[in-house]
Amino acid sequence: MNEKGCVFLSSDGACRIYPVRPLLCRLYPLQLHIKWDGRILWCQERCPGVNGPSGTPLNREYMESLVCEILTSEGEVFFDTLREYVLEVKKPLTPLFGFPWGVVYADWPTKERMWGIIMEWFHNEILKELTPRGRLESIHHDLLPPIQRLVGNRASWLPSEGVFCGSSESLGEICEEYLMELPELAVRSLEVQRAHENNLAKRGELIYGSKNGSVSRPSRYSKIRLHRLNGEEVGVKVDRLMHGLPIRNEAMSEEENYFEELVKREGRYGNEITDLTVDSELFVHLRIADSIELKANAFGIFGEKYEIDMEDMKEAICVVERTLTGMLRTAAAAAL
């Protein structure tokens, strides 16, 4: 491997094997993996050039042409082999919720249904007053636990697998019962989150991960240093970061879209994430949101802005995406 990062790059940065480049290079900035049921799932990676003015739009036509190209170069055998491998990893039952006494399992459709419910809460009109990080915290601490407890109470023992199991039918019944309480619970949770954010600004502590994987707790009067996409170092006082800038609507939508994309990356980062319960995986997403909003806030403050705009949010997402695998593994270990 040369200093530019790829052994196949020439001295001027051009690919020397472009006509026969590997599949990974052909798909970039997309990646390909298989869902639990064997269907192909495309995952868009966050690349600054994607859908840009001079880039290729990632629309349906582009995706179809890419599938044709892969089928021509790799053939159906490639997909069959990939499916066979993935379906060995993604067992019929997957962890649904964790409890002090153990884990309740479910089939994949039930887990997907639970995530669908969570994303409905994420876009709830009452909670929309919060940032995406605030909404995920509200769901994690206030909205999800009641359903989690009911699922645990109604789980049945599955002798053939030796585990407790929850069904999609049971989850549907629980959610129907819970629907009437949701607005009142969301209002209470909103008030709790607002109070929490006010206390954070006044007396809170900033906690973030450093490069070596350790956790730092800087004082309010110190600076934290972050790096932008171009490598430029940004230094921002912790005290200023505790008073977060407001997020513009289009920047908020960009962050929302990113989390919807993350939820669709089923097992994208291997067994560390596939084997997590829904509550633990939600905790991981919360940590990611925390990191994104902290970085976007730092970039906005460094640029002497009064609010976080689309440019700040996109850059923060790209910076987080670059180190997402390591972040997911660290957060997943903390969630267990």
C-alpha positions in Angstrom: 0.0 0.0 0.0 1.4 3.4 -0.9 1.2 6.7 0.8 -2.2 7.5 -0.9 -3.7 4.4 0.7 -4.2 2.0 -2.2 -1.5 -0.2 -3.8 -3.3 0.2 -7.2 -3.0 4.0 -7.4 -0.3 5.5 -9.7 1.9 8.4 -8.6 -0.6 10.9 -10.0 -3.5 9.3 -8.0 -5.1 7.4 -11.0 -6.4 3.8 -10.7 -4.1 1.5 -12.7 -6.6 -1.4 -12.8 -9.8 0.6 -13.3 -11.4 -1.7 -16.0 -11.0 -4.7 -13.7 -11.2 -2.9 -10.3 -12.7 -4.9 -7.3 -16.4 -4.9 -6.6 -15.8 -2.8 -3.4 -14.4 0.0 -5.6 -17.2 -0.3 -8.2 -19.8 0.2 -5.5 -18.2 3.1 -3.7 -19.7 5.2 -2.1 -22.3 2.5 -1.7 -22.0 -0.8 0.0 -23.9 -4.1 -0.5 -25.2 -6.5 2.1 -28.0 -8.9 2.5 -31.0 -8.6 4.8 -32.0 -11.4 7.2 -34.5 -12.7 4.6 -31.9 -12.8 1.8 -33.0 -9.6 0.0 -30.3 -7.2 -1.3 -30.0 -4.0 0.7 -28.0 -1.0 -0.5 -26.5 1.3 2.1 -25.5 4.7 1.1 -22.2 5.8 2.8 -21.8 9.5 3.7 -19.4 10.8 1.0 -19.1 14.6 0.5 -19.3 14.2 -3.3 -22.5 12.1 -3.4 -25.4 13.9 -5.2 -23.2 17.0 -5.5 -23.4 19.4 -8.5 -20.7 17.5 -10.4 -21.5 14.1 -9.1 -23.8 11.3 -10.2 -27.3 11.3 -8.7 -28.0 8.2 -6.7 -31.4 7.6 -8.1 -33.3 4.4 -9.2 -31.7 4.4 -12.7 -28.2 4.5 -11.2 -29.0 1.7 -8.8 -30.5 -0.5 -11.6 -27.5 0.1 -13.8 -25.1 -0.8 -11.0 -27.0 -4.1 -10.3 -26.7 -5.0 -14.0 -23.0 -4.2 -13.9 -22.5 -6.5 -10.9 -24.6 -9.3 -12.4 -22.5 -9.0 -15.6 -19.2 -9.1 -13.9 -19.9 -11.4 -10.9 -23.0 -13.4 -11.9 -25.8 -14.8 -9.8 -23.4 -17.2 -8.0 -21.8 -14.2 -6.2 -25.2 -13.2 -4.8 -26.1 -16.7 -3.8 -22.7 -17.2 -2.0 -23.1 -13.9 -0.2 -26.7 -14.8 0.8 -25.6 -18.2 2.1 -22.9 -16.6 4.3 -25.1 -13.8 5.7 -28.1 -16.1 6.4 -25.7 -18.3 8.5 -24.8 -15.2 10.6 -28.3 -13.9 10.9 -30.1 -16.7 12.8 -33.9 -17.0 12.7 -34.2 -15.6 16.2 -32.6 -12.3 17.2 -32.3 -10.5 20.6 -35.2 -8.1 21.1 -35.0 -6.7 24.6 -32.6 -7.2 27.5 -33.6 -7.6 31.2 -31.7 -8.2 34.4 -32.9 -11.8 34.3 -32.0 -12.4 30.7 -32.9 -11.7 27.0 -36.2 -11.9 25.2 -35.8 -13.0 21.6 -38.0 -12.6 18.5 -38.0 -13.2 14.8 -36.6 -10.6 12.5 -40.0 -9.2 11.3 -40.9 -8.5 15.0 -37.6 -6.7 15.5 -38.1 -4.7 12.3 -41.6 -3.8 13.5 -40.2 -2.6 16.8 -37.8 -0.3 15.0 -40.6 0.9 12.8 -42.5 2.0 16.0 -39.4 3.7 17.3 -39.0 5.7 14.1 -42.7 6.7 14.4 -41.9 8.1 17.8 -38.7 9.7 16.4 -41.0 11.8 14.1 -43.7 12.4 16.7 -45.0 15.9 16.5 -44.7 16.5 20.2 -41.1 15.4 20.4 -40.2 17.3 17.2 -39.4 20.3 19.4 -36.3 18.4 20.5 -33.2 17.8 18.5 -32.7 14.2 17.1 -30.4 13.5 20.1 -33.0 14.8 22.5 -35.7 12.6 20.8 -33.5 9.5 21.0 -32.8 10.2 24.7 -36.6 10.7 25.3 -37.4 7.4 23.5 -34.6 5.5 25.3 -35.5 6.7 28.8 -39.2 7.4 28.7 -41.1 5.9 25.8 -39.5 2.5 25.2 -39.2 1.1 28.8 -43.0 0.6 29.3 -43.3 -1.5 26.1 -40.1 -3.3 27.0 -41.5 -4.3 30.4 -44.8 -5.5 28.9 -42.9 -7.6 26.3 -40.9 -9.1 29.1 -44.0 -9.9 31.1 -45.7 -11.6 28.2 -42.8 -13.5 26.7 -43.2 -17.2 26.4 -40.6 -19.9 26.9 -39.5 -21.6 23.7 -38.2 -25.1 24.7 -36.8 -25.9 21.2 -34.5 -22.9 21.4 -34.1 -22.7 25.2 -35.0 -18.9 25.2 -37.8 -16.6 26.1 -39.5 -15.3 23.0 -41.9 -12.4 22.1 -44.2 -12.6 19.1 -45.2 -9.9 16.5 -48.9 -10.5 17.5 -48.1 -9.8 21.2 -46.1 -6.7 20.3 -49.0 -5.4 18.2 -51.4 -5.9 21.1 -49.0 -4.1 23.5 -48.6 -1.2 21.2 -52.4 -0.9 20.8 -52.8 -0.7 24.5 -49.9 1.8 24.8 -51.2 4.1 22.0 -53.7 5.9 24.2 -51.0 6.8 26.8 -48.4 7.9 24.2 -49.4 11.6 23.9 -49.4 12.2 27.6 -46.1 10.3 28.1 -44.5 12.3 25.2 -45.5 15.6 26.8 -44.0 14.6 30.1 -40.9 13.4 28.4 -40.6 16.6 26.5 -40.7 18.6 29.8 -38.1 16.3 31.3 -35.7 16.7 28.3 -36.1 20.5 28.4 -35.2 20.6 32.1 -32.3 18.2 31.5 -30.9 20.5 28.7 -31.2 23.5 30.9 -29.4 21.8 33.8 -26.7 20.6 31.3 -26.0 24.2 30.2 -25.8 25.3 33.8 -24.1 22.4 35.7 -23.6 19.6 33.1 -20.4 17.7 32.3 -19.1 17.1 28.8 -18.0 13.5 28.1 -16.5 12.4 24.9 -14.3 9.6 23.5 -10.7 10.3 22.6 -8.6 8.8 19.8 -7.2 6.0 22.0 -10.7 4.8 22.9 -10.6 6.3 26.5 -13.3 8.7 27.8 -12.4 12.3 28.5 -14.2 14.6 31.0 -12.8 18.1 30.4 -13.5 20.9 32.8 -15.9 23.7 31.7 -13.0 26.1 31.3 -10.9 24.0 29.1 -11.0 23.5 25.3 -11.7 20.3 23.3 -10.1 19.9 20.0 -11.8 18.3 17.0 -10.7 17.7 13.4 -12.6 18.8 10.3 -12.8 16.8 7.1 -9.8 18.6 5.7 -7.7 17.8 8.8 -8.0 21.3 10.2 -8.0 21.3 14.0 -10.9 23.1 15.7 -10.6 24.2 19.3 -13.8 25.3 21.2 -14.3 26.1 24.9 -16.3 23.5 26.7 -18.4 26.2 28.4 -19.6 27.4 25.0 -20.4 23.9 23.8 -22.7 23.4 26.8 -24.9 26.1 25.4 -25.8 24.5 22.1 -26.6 26.5 19.0 -30.1 26.1 17.5 -30.2 23.8 14.5 -31.7 25.1 11.3 -34.6 23.0 9.9 -32.8 21.7 6.8 -29.8 20.7 9.0 -32.2 18.9 11.4 -33.7 17.1 8.4 -30.3 16.0 7.3 -29.6 14.5 10.8 -33.0 12.8 10.8 -32.3 11.2 7.4 -29.0 9.9 8.6 -30.5 8.1 11.5 -33.2 6.6 9.3 -30.3 5.3 7.1 -28.5 3.9 10.1 -31.5 1.9 11.2 -31.7 0.3 7.8 -28.1 -0.9 8.0 -29.1 -4.2 9.6 -26.0 -6.0 10.7 -23.9 -3.7 8.5 -21.1 -3.7 11.1 -21.1 -7.4 11.9 -22.2 -9.3 14.9 -21.3 -6.4 17.3 -24.5 -4.7 16.2 -26.6 -7.6 14.9 -26.5 -9.3 18.3 -27.6 -6.2 20.2 -31.1 -5.9 21.7 -33.3 -3.1 20.5 -32.7 -1.1 23.7 -29.0 -1.5 23.5 -28.9 -0.6 19.8 -31.0 2.5 20.6 -28.4 3.5 23.2 -25.7 3.2 20.5 -27.7 5.5 18.2 -28.0 7.9 21.1 -24.3 8.0 21.5 -23.8 8.6 17.7 -26.4 11.5 17.8 -24.5 13.0 20.8 -21.3 12.9 18.9 -22.8 14.4 15.7 -24.5 17.3 17.5 -21.4 18.1 19.6 -19.3 18.3 16.5 -21.8 20.3 14.5 -22.1 22.7 17.4 -18.3 23.0 17.6 -18.1 23.7 13.9 -20.8 26.3 14.1 -19.2 28.1 17.1 -15.8 28.0 15.5 -17.3 29.6 12.4 -18.8 32.3 14.6 -22.4 31.4 13.6 -25.6 31.9 15.5 -27.1 28.5 14.4 -26.0 25.1 13.1 -26.5 25.2 9.3 -26.5 22.4 6.7 -22.8 22.8 6.0 -21.9 22.2 9.7 -24.3 19.2 10.0 -23.1 17.5 6.8 -19.5 17.9 7.9 -20.2 16.6 11.4 -22.0 13.5 9.9 -19.1 12.8 7.6 -16.6 13.1 10.4 -18.6 10.7 12.5 -19.1 8.3 9.6 -15.4 8.0 9.0 -15.0 6.5 12.5 -18.4 4.9 12.8 -17.2 1.3 13.0 -15.0 1.9 16.0 -17.6 4.1 17.6 -20.3 1.5 17.2 -18.1 -1.2 18.8 -17.2 1.1 21.7 -20.8 2.1 22.3 -22.1 -1.4 21.8 -19.6 -2.7 24.5 -20.9 0.1 26.9 -24.5 -0.9 26.2 -24.1 -4.5 27.1 
